[in-house]
Amino acid sequence: MSAVPAKIRAFVKQLVQLSLVDGCVSAEQVAGILEYLEKNPPANPLASLQAYHKAIAVEIAKGEARVEHAGPVTAEALAAIASALSKRYARPVSPLATANPTLLAGLRVRIGDDVYESSVAGQLAALSAAS
């Protein structure tokens, strides 16, 4: 895939900012932007829409904490994780829990591109890499 031209990146950055309400992607704002773009297509509509789609997906991922767990995890633990991450990222974060027995024990939390590892499998991999 080729690099996105600077003009399109700047345009998409503006569109993403217009898509946010209180730091979160607003479906209504996105719908309004898409309606505007349909009536007033940019110079390169396909590349612009693809870049906008990717940028919105990244923004949505920043508000979701994907919590992988080896054993049971309580609603209170998920709420605590969401609260801590909401404070850290200064935006609302929703936890999405998924069982992952390959972790052996502990948790792995992914939010956007960030990964917080607290699993036995992660610790074993780090020990193996250090050897």
Summary of the structure (lengths in Angstrom):
residues: 131
radius of gyration: 18.8
end to end distance: 36.8
largest distance: 59.4
contacts: 336
relative contact order: 0.13
helix: 56%
strand: 21%
